[in-house]
Amino acid sequence: MRVGVNLLWLVPEVVGGSEEYVTRLLRGLGELDPPDVDLRLYALDEMAAAHPDLAGRHPLRTVPLRGRLKGLRVAAETTWLAQQVRRDGVEVMWHPGGVIPPLTGGAATVLTVHDLRPLDLPEGFSRTKVAYLRTVLPRSVRRADQVTAPSQQVVDELVARFAIPAERARPVPHGIGPELFGPVPSDQVERVRRAYDLRGRWLLYPVITHPHKDHVTLVRAFSALASTHPDVDLVLTGGEGPAEAVVRAAIEDSGVAERIRRPGRVPRADLDALLDGAAAVAFPSRFEGFGNGALEALARGTPVVASDATSLPEVVGPGGLLVPPGAVEAWTSALARVLDDAALASGLGEAGRAHAARFTHRAAAEALLSALRAAADSGRRAPAR
């Protein structure tokens, strides 16, 4: 089965969590090394430099375009990519960027939709992108031989919203490697404690300041918590997003700004140590297609307090407390419970680590492989394309 992967949408270090999701899945497929699959990649020139291990393992065809030339990239998906697919005799094409181009080169298709936020929360996107996706996304979902999504919650929404048969949609969750199950050496935790000026315990929220991530609820809950927990700091890692000004204003108004750390993007080793040493990881996001940051905390055995919203209950499972999104008093209470009850925190940590062990590279790759094989079977039964 010759399988192609459309990576023309993947601009390294720009597209965010979807890049990590897809590259981890490709590494998982490499670990499986199924004898019936011949995998090849179609990508931008930047791919080889950004992910040399993948470029070295699989045949890679690149198009000489820079990632920020979005109009040309979309055109290349319809012209250059279709030509390459037909020339290479690709049987199944995996499109993990959320849309299928008008011309597929005759291959069966597997489409990955990461979430439906552009349709459900359009205020976080440009009008042009929302208008484009409102037209192209439903058409892509209905055309695909198989549709995948990172969580069952998104799968169920796709089936209901676009009226596709349930057997054509399946979850392919995030997979994490054994290195994320730690533990981090204690000296590394102490190193980040000093580097980020953390005096005692800390709460962590490791995401970019997008509006739907709702940092403001967490800042307000921490402000209410701070007076009764003087040994606790709040650490907000991640880059600046569209809600950065709102988050900064909330911090300035909190009365405890000196106890809120904003290191921005941090190296992977630092993030692992911050996760490992945190008293809890908070995830007040109002919308998640999966919630990989919460999963990584669970793998570390760190208790999670998360919103009872979209896919987060599915991802967090027994490893955390679930709180209504935006409910500041409930967030204050839940965080205090984890901080004050050592037995509760320990139990959540153990349950979370066991739950996270289900989300391995191999398990995710096996789920993807099942979708690819189902699409191949559909393509063989279909009339000539």
C-alpha positions in Angstrom: 0.0 0.0 0.0 1.7 3.2 -1.2 0.7 6.0 1.2 1.4 9.7 0.7 1.3 12.4 3.3 0.3 15.9 2.3 2.5 18.2 4.5 2.3 21.3 2.3 0.2 23.1 5.0 2.8 22.3 7.7 4.9 25.4 8.2 7.5 24.4 10.8 7.2 26.2 14.2 4.2 28.1 13.0 1.2 25.8 12.9 1.6 24.8 16.5 0.2 21.7 18.1 -0.9 20.1 14.8 2.8 19.9 13.8 3.6 18.0 16.9 0.6 15.7 16.4 1.5 14.8 12.9 5.2 14.4 13.3 4.6 12.2 16.4 2.2 10.0 14.4 4.8 9.7 11.6 7.4 8.6 14.1 4.9 6.1 15.5 4.4 4.7 12.0 8.2 4.4 11.7 8.3 2.5 15.0 5.5 0.1 13.7 7.2 -0.2 10.3 4.3 -2.1 8.8 5.5 -4.3 6.0 2.5 -3.6 3.8 3.0 0.2 3.8 5.3 2.3 1.6 5.2 5.8 3.1 6.3 9.0 1.3 6.1 12.7 2.2 5.2 15.7 0.2 6.2 18.9 1.9 7.8 22.4 1.8 11.5 22.8 1.5 11.7 23.7 5.2 10.6 20.2 6.2 13.9 18.5 5.8 15.7 20.9 8.1 13.0 21.0 10.7 12.5 17.2 10.9 15.6 15.5 9.6 14.8 12.2 11.1 11.5 12.0 9.2 13.2 13.2 6.0 15.9 10.6 6.4 13.5 7.7 7.0 10.9 8.3 4.2 11.1 9.4 0.6 10.5 13.1 0.6 9.4 15.3 -2.3 9.5 19.0 -1.7 8.1 22.1 -3.4 10.3 25.2 -3.5 7.9 27.5 -1.7 8.3 29.3 1.6 5.7 28.5 4.2 4.2 32.0 4.5 3.2 32.1 0.9 -0.2 30.6 1.7 -1.9 31.3 -1.6 0.9 29.5 -3.5 0.9 26.6 -1.1 -2.9 26.1 -1.6 -2.3 26.2 -5.4 0.5 23.7 -5.1 -1.8 21.2 -3.4 -4.1 21.3 -6.4 -1.5 21.2 -9.1 2.0 20.0 -8.1 0.7 17.6 -5.4 -1.9 15.9 -7.6 0.7 15.4 -10.3 3.2 13.9 -7.9 0.6 11.6 -6.4 -0.4 10.3 -9.8 3.2 9.9 -11.0 4.2 8.0 -7.8 1.3 5.7 -7.9 0.1 6.7 -4.5 -3.0 4.6 -3.4 -3.9 6.4 -0.3 -3.3 10.1 0.5 -3.4 11.3 4.1 -4.4 15.0 4.4 -3.7 15.9 8.1 -4.1 19.7 7.4 -7.9 19.7 7.7 -8.9 20.0 4.0 -8.7 17.9 0.8 -7.6 19.8 -2.3 -10.0 19.7 -5.3 -7.7 17.3 -7.2 -6.5 14.2 -5.4 -4.4 12.5 -8.1 -6.7 9.5 -8.1 -5.8 8.4 -4.6 -8.2 7.4 -1.8 -8.2 9.9 1.0 -7.9 10.1 4.7 -8.7 13.5 6.2 -7.7 14.6 9.7 -9.8 17.4 11.2 -8.1 18.6 14.4 -11.1 20.5 15.7 -14.0 22.7 14.5 -13.0 25.9 16.3 -13.0 28.0 13.1 -16.7 27.2 12.7 -17.6 27.3 16.4 -15.4 30.2 17.6 -14.7 32.2 14.4 -13.6 35.3 16.3 -10.2 33.8 16.7 -9.6 33.7 12.9 -9.5 36.1 10.0 -12.7 36.5 8.0 -11.0 35.2 4.9 -10.0 31.9 6.7 -13.4 31.4 8.2 -15.2 32.0 4.9 -12.8 29.6 3.2 -13.2 26.8 5.8 -17.0 27.2 5.9 -17.0 26.2 2.2 -14.1 23.8 2.0 -14.2 21.9 5.3 -17.7 20.4 4.9 -16.9 19.4 1.3 -13.7 17.8 2.4 -15.3 15.8 5.2 -18.0 14.4 2.9 -15.5 13.6 0.1 -13.0 11.7 2.3 -12.9 7.9 2.4 -12.0 8.1 6.0 -12.1 11.0 8.5 -10.0 11.1 11.7 -9.8 13.4 14.6 -7.7 13.5 17.8 -10.7 12.8 20.1 -13.9 10.9 20.1 -15.7 14.1 20.9 -14.6 15.7 17.7 -15.4 12.5 15.7 -18.9 12.5 17.1 -19.3 16.2 16.2 -18.1 15.6 12.6 -20.6 12.7 12.2 -23.5 14.7 13.5 -22.7 18.0 11.8 -21.9 16.7 8.4 -24.1 13.6 8.3 -21.4 11.2 7.4 -21.6 7.4 8.2 -20.1 6.6 11.6 -18.0 3.9 10.0 -16.1 6.5 8.0 -14.9 8.4 11.0 -12.6 7.3 13.8 -10.4 8.8 16.6 -6.7 8.9 16.1 -5.5 10.4 19.4 -2.2 12.2 20.2 0.6 9.8 21.0 3.4 10.6 23.4 6.8 8.9 23.7 8.3 7.2 26.8 10.6 10.2 27.4 7.5 12.2 28.5 6.7 9.7 31.3 9.8 10.9 33.2 10.7 11.3 35.9 12.9 14.4 35.4 16.0 14.4 37.6 15.5 16.4 40.8 18.4 18.6 40.0 16.6 19.7 36.8 13.5 20.7 38.8 15.7 22.7 41.1 17.4 24.3 38.2 14.1 25.6 36.7 13.0 26.7 40.2 16.0 29.0 40.4 15.9 30.0 36.7 12.3 31.2 36.9 12.5 32.5 40.5 10.0 30.1 42.0 10.1 30.3 45.8 7.9 27.4 46.7 5.2 25.4 44.9 3.8 26.4 41.6 0.8 26.0 39.3 1.5 25.8 35.5 -0.5 26.6 32.4 1.7 25.9 29.3 -0.2 27.4 26.3 -0.2 30.4 23.9 -2.5 33.3 24.9 -5.3 32.5 22.5 -8.8 33.8 23.6 -10.3 30.4 23.9 -7.5 29.3 26.3 -9.0 31.6 28.9 -6.0 32.6 30.9 -8.1 35.3 32.5 -10.2 32.8 34.5 -7.0 31.2 35.9 -5.5 34.6 36.8 -8.6 35.6 38.7 -8.8 32.3 40.5 -5.1 32.5 41.4 -5.7 36.1 42.7 -8.4 34.7 45.0 -6.3 31.8 46.1 -3.0 33.7 46.7 -3.7 35.2 50.1 -4.4 31.7 51.6 -1.5 30.0 49.8 1.4 32.4 50.1 3.9 29.7 49.0 2.3 29.2 45.6 3.3 31.0 42.3 1.6 30.8 38.9 3.7 30.1 35.8 2.3 30.9 32.4 4.6 29.5 29.6 3.9 29.8 25.9 4.1 32.5 23.3 2.1 35.6 22.9 -1.2 35.1 21.1 -4.2 37.3 20.1 -5.4 37.6 23.8 -2.0 38.8 25.1 -3.1 42.3 25.9 -6.2 41.0 27.8 -4.1 38.6 29.8 -1.6 41.2 30.7 -4.3 43.6 31.9 -5.8 40.8 34.0 -2.4 40.1 35.6 -1.9 43.8 36.3 -5.4 44.0 38.0 -4.8 40.8 40.0 -3.0 42.3 42.9 -0.5 39.5 42.8 1.4 40.2 39.6 4.7 39.7 41.3 3.8 36.0 41.8 2.8 35.3 38.2 5.8 34.3 36.0 5.7 34.8 32.3 8.8 33.2 30.8 7.3 32.9 27.3 8.4 29.9 25.2 10.7 27.7 27.1 13.0 24.9 26.0 11.6 21.4 26.0 13.8 20.3 28.9 12.6 23.3 31.0 9.0 22.5 30.2 9.4 18.9 31.3 10.9 20.0 34.6 8.2 22.6 35.2 5.6 19.9 34.5 7.3 17.5 36.8 7.7 19.9 39.7 4.3 21.6 39.5 1.8 21.1 42.3 -0.9 21.1 39.5 -1.3 21.9 35.9 -4.4 24.1 35.2 -6.2 23.9 31.9 -9.1 26.4 31.9 -9.5 26.3 28.1 -13.0 26.6 26.8 -12.3 24.6 23.6 -9.9 21.8 22.8 -9.8 19.3 20.0 -7.7 17.2 22.3 -5.6 18.9 25.0 -2.0 17.6 24.5 -0.6 19.8 27.3 -3.0 18.2 29.8 -1.9 14.7 28.6 1.7 15.5 29.1 1.0 16.6 32.6 -0.8 13.3 33.3 2.2 11.4 31.9 4.4 13.1 34.5 2.0 12.2 37.3 1.1 15.8 37.9 -2.5 16.5 39.0 -4.6 18.4 36.4 -7.5 20.8 37.0 -9.3 21.2 33.6 -12.4 22.7 32.1 -15.4 20.3 31.7 -15.5 21.3 28.0 -15.2 19.7 24.6 -12.5 16.9 24.6 -10.8 17.7 27.9 -12.9 15.2 30.1 -12.0 12.5 27.6 -8.3 13.3 27.7 -8.0 14.0 31.5 -10.0 11.0 32.6 -9.4 10.1 36.2 -6.2 12.1 36.5 -7.8 15.5 37.2 -10.6 17.5 38.6 -13.1 19.0 36.1 -14.5 22.5 36.5 -17.1 24.5 34.5 -15.3 26.8 32.1 -15.1 30.4 33.3 -16.4 29.7 36.8 -13.8 31.6 38.8 -15.0 30.5 42.3 -15.2 26.9 41.2 -11.6 27.1 39.9 -10.4 28.7 43.1 -11.9 25.9 45.1 -10.6 23.1 42.9 -7.1 24.4 42.8 -7.2 24.8 46.6 -8.3 21.2 47.0 -5.3 19.9 45.1 -2.9 22.1 46.9 -4.3 21.3 50.4 -5.0 17.6 50.1 -1.8 15.6 49.6 -3.7 12.3 49.3 -6.0 13.7 46.6 -3.1 15.0 44.7 -1.2 11.8 44.9 -4.2 9.7 43.9 -4.8 12.0 40.9 -1.2 11.7 39.9 -1.2 7.9 40.0 -4.5 7.7 38.1 -3.3 10.2 35.5 -0.1 8.4 34.8 -2.0 5.1 34.3 -4.5 6.9 32.0 -1.8 8.6 30.0 -0.1 5.2 29.3 -2.9 4.4 26.9 -1.8 7.3 24.6 1.5 6.0 23.2 3.1 6.6 19.8 2.4 3.0 18.9 -1.3 3.1 19.8 -1.8 6.3 17.9 0.0 5.0 14.8 -2.0 1.8 14.9 -5.2 3.8 14.9 -4.0 5.8 11.9 -2.9 2.7 10.1 -6.4 1.3 10.5 -7.9 4.4 8.9 -5.4 4.2 6.0 -6.2 0.5 5.4 -9.9 1.2 5.5 -9.5 4.0 3.0 -7.5 1.7 0.7 -10.3 -0.8 0.8 -12.8 1.9 -0.1 -10.6 3.1 -2.9 -10.3 -0.4 -4.4 -14.1 -0.9 -4.3 -14.8 2.5 -5.8 -15.2 3.1 -9.6 -12.0 4.3 -11.3 -11.1 7.8 -10.3 
